[in-house]
C-alpha cells in the first residue's frame, strides 16, 4: 500500500480514488484507488482507515469502469516509465 501510494503521487495526472465503483457500489468501509497506465488500469481496495496515505490523489465521484485487470497485471505499472533509462533514473 505504501509503495502504491508513492507511485500514484509520482503520476498525479493518471491517479484517482473514489468511495464508489463505477456502478455506485462499494464494500463497506472501503475505497478504491487506482491509476491509468498506457497498458490499462491498475487498482486496489483499501480500508477507509488508510485514506490518508492517498490524501494527495484526486477524488472522483465514482471509479472508472473496471477494465478486467487482475493481480498479475501489476506489471502494467512498468508501462508508466517510458524507457529502461527512465527506470534507472527513478532508482538512482
LINBELQUI-V639836 format. One record per pair of residues at least 12 apart in sequence whose ideal C-beta (glycine too) atoms are under 6 Angstrom apart, sorted by the first residue. I is the first residue (numbers start at 1). J is the second residue. D is the distance in Angstrom with one decimal. If there is no record, write none. Layout:
i	j	d
I	J	D
I	J	D
This chain:
i	j	d
5	53	4.5
5	54	5.5
8	35	5.7
8	57	5.4
9	56	5.6
11	80	5.8
14	35	5.1
14	36	4.9
15	35	4.8
15	57	4.9
16	34	5.9
16	58	5.6
16	60	4.9
17	31	6.0
17	33	4.1
17	54	5.3
17	57	4.8
17	59	5.8
18	32	5.6
18	60	4.6
18	62	5.5
18	63	4.3
19	31	5.3
20	62	4.4
21	63	5.4
22	62	5.3
22	63	5.5
22	65	4.3
29	47	6.0
29	48	5.1
30	45	5.0
30	47	5.8
32	45	5.3
32	63	4.9
33	54	5.2
37	76	4.6
37	79	4.8
37	80	5.4
38	79	4.4
39	76	4.3
39	79	4.3
40	67	5.0
40	69	5.8
40	76	5.6
41	67	4.9
41	69	5.4
42	69	5.8
42	76	5.0
42	77	5.9
